Amino acid sequence: MNLKKYICPECGEKYPVTDWRYKCDCGSALDLEKEVTFPREKIMNRKPNLWRYREAIPIEKDKHIISFGEGMTPLVNWRHDNLELLLKLDYLFPTGSFKDRGASVLFSFLKEIGVNHFIEDSSGNAAAAAAAYAARGGLECEIFCPDYTSSGKIAQVELFGARLNLIKGTREDTARAILNKAGNHYYASHNWNPFFMEGLKTVAFEIAEQLGWMPPDNVICPLGYGGLFLGLYTGFKEMKEQGIITKIPSLLGVQSEACAPVYRAIQKRASVIEKCRQTNATLAEGICAALPIRPRKILQALEETDGTVTSVSEKEIMDGIKILAGNGLFVEPTSAAVVGAISHFRREKRINPGDKTVVILTGTGLKTLKEITVPRSE
């Protein structure tokens, strides 16, 4: 693989990847100009972690890799709403969420270009992942989180040794607070930096490999700022371009009714996604995003994969936690949002009996014990 430059998908401007920038001068998020190969026979003989897809991950030298051996999370059968489904247990990572995929790649990249201190903002899981991988790689980091972030995630960040700033207000207020520092520090944003998505795309690689290099018909995942959704799209698309698979699955996103900009755009059949104000508090903090970072690309992915987006209520989120727990799966509210969405997609005939549908479970419930503890009956 030959890593080249950042490239802006909107204006075409290019920048060296060593630039301390998180976006294009035109304001757009940046992509990577790169070459990807996918030697399937070599991959299948390697250790079962995300770095088995080495030629598709844009880190030049192995010595810079920061890893706990993460990846190849289980894919298990589950029957729900008269559908046979496959659950991708992507909460089974060192810090308890799928964000470890992106953290391993992004912070390996920082080590490669000689950055030893960075700042990051998150509603929780990405903060924990950033702090853990910084500790693993000998990097220093400063984390900004909303003050309503789950106590379990805050504990992780602090115990991993990161400097923590809790910001009052909404998730947007946290983003504004960190941007005041972004000019003087490397802003390693998991939402803006394309290297993070390079890690997230490995979930698509794993799904295809676990299914015998056959893509599923549908993949359902939570959708906030859009990293996982676009990671799936990128990963499946790269495999299709390499001739590894013959189609990209239909991508089905799930948002909270409290803040659902993509769902609203789909309902209006709009050609753009408009910024959405959060209407009420939500347990699903991880998908509470006023506007995705790459809105045009999300619409492109939806169109190319014949995908769609739904939104779920707080009751459906809580019910999802209980339903999964009743099957031995303890996930956080953001992750449980997918359960209510399954019924939505079935009613809309987006998923049908006989389809091979993968559902991504993204974060462990152990991080949100205080928020979701169910009172014991007397």
C-alpha positions in Angstrom: 0.0 0.0 0.0 1.2 3.5 -0.9 -0.1 6.2 1.3 -0.3 9.6 -0.4 -2.2 12.6 0.9 -5.4 13.9 2.4 -7.9 14.8 -0.3 -11.0 16.9 0.0 -14.0 15.3 -1.6 -15.7 18.7 -2.1 -13.0 20.9 -3.7 -10.3 18.4 -4.6 -7.6 20.1 -2.6 -4.8 17.9 -1.3 -2.6 18.1 1.8 0.3 16.1 3.3 -0.9 13.7 6.0 1.7 15.2 8.3 -0.3 18.5 8.3 -1.8 19.3 11.7 -5.3 19.8 10.3 -8.6 18.2 10.9 -10.5 19.5 7.8 -10.0 21.2 4.4 -9.7 25.0 4.2 -13.1 24.9 2.5 -14.5 23.4 5.7 -15.1 19.8 4.5 -13.9 16.6 6.2 -11.0 15.0 4.4 -10.6 11.6 2.9 -7.4 9.6 2.2 -5.8 9.2 -1.2 -4.4 5.7 -1.0 -4.0 2.4 -2.6 -5.5 -0.8 -1.1 -4.7 -4.4 -1.7 -6.4 -7.5 -0.2 -4.4 -10.7 -0.4 -7.0 -13.1 0.8 -4.8 -16.1 1.1 -2.3 -14.3 3.3 -5.0 -12.8 5.4 -6.5 -16.1 6.3 -3.2 -17.4 7.7 -2.7 -14.5 10.1 -3.6 -14.0 13.7 -7.4 -13.2 14.2 -7.2 -9.5 14.8 -8.0 -6.4 12.7 -4.3 -6.1 11.7 -4.7 -9.3 9.6 -5.9 -6.9 6.9 -2.6 -5.1 7.0 -2.4 -4.2 3.3 -5.7 -2.4 3.5 -4.7 -0.3 6.5 -2.6 2.9 5.8 0.2 2.5 8.3 3.6 2.3 6.7 5.7 0.4 9.3 4.7 -2.3 11.7 6.8 -0.9 14.4 4.4 2.0 14.8 1.3 -0.2 15.4 -0.4 0.3 18.7 -2.6 -2.7 19.4 -4.0 -5.0 22.1 -4.7 -7.7 19.6 -8.2 -6.4 19.1 -10.7 -7.5 16.4 -12.4 -10.6 15.0 -15.4 -10.2 17.4 -18.0 -13.0 17.4 -20.8 -13.2 14.9 -23.7 -15.2 16.6 -27.1 -16.3 15.6 -30.2 -14.6 17.1 -33.9 -15.0 16.5 -36.1 -11.9 17.0 -39.4 -10.8 15.6 -39.6 -14.0 13.6 -36.3 -13.2 11.8 -33.1 -15.1 11.9 -30.4 -12.5 12.5 -26.6 -12.4 13.1 -25.3 -10.3 15.9 -21.8 -8.8 15.5 -20.6 -8.5 19.1 -18.4 -5.4 18.6 -18.6 -4.4 22.2 -16.1 -7.2 23.0 -13.0 -5.0 22.8 -10.4 -4.0 25.4 -12.3 -0.8 26.3 -15.7 -2.2 25.7 -16.7 -0.6 22.4 -16.1 -0.8 18.6 -14.2 2.5 18.8 -11.1 0.5 19.6 -10.9 -0.3 15.9 -10.4 3.3 14.9 -8.3 4.1 17.9 -5.7 1.4 17.1 -5.2 2.8 13.5 -5.5 6.5 14.3 -3.0 6.5 17.1 -0.6 4.2 15.3 -0.6 6.9 12.6 0.1 9.6 15.1 3.0 7.6 16.4 4.2 7.1 12.8 4.3 10.9 12.1 5.8 11.7 15.5 2.8 13.3 17.3 3.2 12.5 21.0 0.4 14.7 22.4 -3.2 15.1 21.1 -6.6 16.4 22.0 -9.9 14.6 21.4 -13.6 15.1 22.1 -16.3 12.4 22.5 -19.6 11.5 24.2 -17.7 8.7 25.9 -16.6 5.5 24.1 -14.1 7.2 21.7 -12.7 9.1 24.7 -12.1 5.8 26.6 -10.6 4.2 23.5 -8.3 7.3 22.9 -7.1 7.3 26.5 -6.4 3.6 26.5 -4.5 3.5 23.2 -2.6 6.6 24.2 -1.5 4.8 27.4 -0.6 1.7 25.4 1.5 3.7 22.9 3.1 6.1 25.3 1.2 9.2 24.0 -0.2 12.0 26.1 -3.8 13.1 25.5 -6.4 15.6 26.7 -10.1 14.6 26.4 -13.2 16.8 26.2 -16.5 15.2 27.1 -20.0 16.5 27.9 -20.7 16.6 31.6 -23.6 14.2 31.2 -21.2 11.4 29.9 -21.8 8.1 31.6 -19.8 7.7 34.8 -18.3 4.4 33.7 -16.8 6.0 30.6 -15.5 9.0 32.6 -13.8 6.5 35.0 -12.1 4.8 32.1 -10.7 8.0 30.8 -9.3 9.1 34.1 -7.9 5.7 35.1 -6.1 5.4 31.7 -4.3 8.7 32.7 -5.8 11.2 30.3 -6.5 14.8 31.2 -10.3 15.2 31.3 -12.3 18.3 30.6 -16.1 18.0 31.3 -18.1 20.5 29.4 -21.5 21.7 30.4 -24.3 21.7 27.8 -24.9 19.7 24.7 -22.5 17.5 22.6 -22.2 20.6 20.3 -20.9 22.7 23.2 -18.2 20.1 23.8 -17.2 20.3 20.1 -17.0 24.1 20.3 -14.9 23.9 23.4 -12.2 21.7 21.9 -12.0 23.7 18.7 -10.8 26.7 20.8 -7.7 24.5 21.4 -7.4 22.8 18.0 -5.0 25.4 16.6 -2.3 24.8 19.1 -2.7 21.0 19.5 -3.1 18.0 17.2 -6.9 17.5 17.1 -7.2 13.7 16.7 -10.9 13.7 16.2 -12.5 10.3 15.7 -15.2 12.0 13.7 -13.1 14.1 11.4 -9.8 12.2 11.0 -10.1 9.7 8.1 -7.5 7.4 9.8 -10.1 6.5 12.5 -12.5 5.4 9.8 -9.7 3.2 8.3 -9.9 1.2 11.5 -13.7 1.1 11.6 -13.9 -0.3 8.1 -12.3 -3.5 9.4 -15.7 -4.6 10.8 -16.9 -5.0 7.2 -13.8 -7.1 6.4 -14.5 -9.4 9.4 -18.2 -9.8 8.6 -17.4 -10.9 5.0 -14.6 -13.3 6.2 -16.8 -14.8 8.9 -19.5 -15.5 6.3 -17.1 -17.3 4.0 -16.3 -14.1 2.0 -20.0 -13.7 1.2 -21.6 -10.3 2.1 -24.8 -10.3 4.0 -28.0 -8.8 2.5 -28.3 -6.1 5.2 -26.3 -4.5 8.0 -28.0 -2.6 10.8 -26.0 -0.2 13.0 -26.4 2.9 15.2 -25.9 6.2 13.3 -24.7 9.4 15.0 -21.8 11.4 13.4 -21.6 8.5 10.9 -18.2 6.9 11.5 -19.4 3.3 11.8 -22.0 3.6 9.0 -19.3 5.0 6.6 -16.7 2.6 7.9 -19.0 -0.3 6.8 -19.6 1.4 3.5 -15.9 1.9 2.9 -14.9 -1.6 3.9 -17.5 -3.4 1.8 -16.8 -1.0 -1.2 -13.1 -1.7 -1.1 -13.7 -5.5 -1.0 -16.1 -5.2 -4.0 -13.5 -3.1 -5.9 -10.9 -5.8 -5.2 -13.2 -8.5 -6.4 -13.4 -10.1 -3.0 -17.2 -9.8 -2.8 -19.8 -9.2 -5.5 -22.1 -6.7 -3.8 -22.4 -4.1 -1.0 -25.0 -4.9 1.6 -28.0 -2.6 2.2 -26.9 -0.3 5.0 -29.6 0.5 7.6 -28.9 3.2 10.2 -30.6 3.8 13.5 -31.0 7.2 15.3 -32.6 8.4 18.5 -35.9 10.3 18.1 -34.3 13.0 20.3 -31.9 14.0 17.5 -32.4 12.4 14.1 -31.1 14.6 11.3 -30.5 11.8 8.8 -33.9 10.1 9.5 -35.6 13.5 8.9 -33.8 14.0 5.6 -34.9 10.5 4.5 -38.5 11.2 5.4 -38.5 14.5 3.5 -36.6 12.9 0.6 -34.2 15.8 0.9 -31.0 16.1 -1.1 -29.2 17.5 1.9 -29.1 16.6 5.6 -30.0 19.7 7.7 -28.7 20.3 11.2 -31.1 19.0 13.9 -31.7 20.4 17.4 -31.8 17.9 20.2 -35.4 17.8 21.4 -35.0 15.9 24.7 -32.6 14.0 26.8 -31.7 10.5 25.5 -30.1 7.4 27.0 -28.4 6.9 23.6 -25.7 9.5 24.1 -23.5 7.9 21.4 -25.8 8.8 18.5 -26.9 12.2 19.7 -25.4 14.2 16.8 -26.9 17.4 15.4 -25.3 16.8 12.0 -23.1 14.0 10.6 -19.5 15.1 9.7 -19.8 13.7 6.2 -23.5 14.2 5.3 -23.1 14.0 1.5 -21.2 10.7 1.8 -23.9 9.3 4.0 -26.6 10.1 1.4 -24.3 8.6 -1.2 -23.9 5.4 0.8 -27.7 5.1 1.4 -28.3 5.6 -2.3 -25.7 3.1 -3.5 -26.7 0.4 -1.1 -30.4 0.9 -1.2 -30.3 1.7 2.5 -32.4 3.8 4.8 -32.5 5.2 8.3 -35.1 4.9 11.1 -35.4 6.5 14.6 -36.4 4.9 17.9 -38.0 6.2 21.1 -36.6 6.1 24.6 -39.0 3.3 25.4 -37.8 1.3 22.5 -34.2 1.8 23.5 -34.9 0.7 27.1 -36.9 -2.3 25.8 -34.0 -3.2 23.6 -31.6 -3.3 26.5 -34.0 -5.7 28.3 -34.6 -7.9 25.3 -30.9 -8.3 24.6 -30.1 -8.9 28.3 -32.7 -11.6 28.3 -30.5 -13.3 25.7 -27.4 -12.9 27.7 -26.2 -9.8 25.9 -25.6 -6.7 28.1 -25.2 -3.6 25.9 -25.4 0.2 26.4 -28.4 2.2 25.3 -26.8 3.5 22.0 -26.2 -0.1 21.0 -29.6 -1.4 22.1 -31.3 1.2 19.8 -30.9 -1.4 17.0 -33.5 -3.7 18.5 -36.5 -1.5 18.0 -35.2 -0.6 14.6 -35.4 -4.3 13.5 -39.2 -4.2 13.8 -39.3 -0.9 11.9 -37.3 -2.3 9.1 -39.4 -5.4 8.9 -42.6 -3.4 8.7 -41.1 -1.4 5.9 -40.0 -4.6 4.2 -36.4 -3.5 4.3 -35.5 -6.8 5.9 -37.4 -10.0 5.2 -37.4 -13.6 6.4 -34.7 -15.4 4.5 -32.4 -12.4 4.4 -29.0 -12.6 5.9 -29.0 -9.6 8.2 -26.1 -8.6 10.5 -26.8 -6.3 13.5 -23.9 -4.5 15.0 -23.8 -4.3 18.9 -21.4 -1.5 19.6 -20.8 -0.9 23.3 -21.0 -2.8 26.6 -23.7 -2.0 29.2 -21.0 -2.2 31.9 -20.2 1.4 31.1 -23.7 2.7 31.8 -24.7 0.7 34.9 -25.9 3.9 36.7 -28.0 5.0 33.7 -29.8 1.8 33.0 -30.0 -0.1 36.3 -33.5 -1.7 36.5 -35.0 -1.4 40.0 -35.5 -4.8 41.7 -39.1 -5.8 42.4 -40.1 -6.1 46.0 
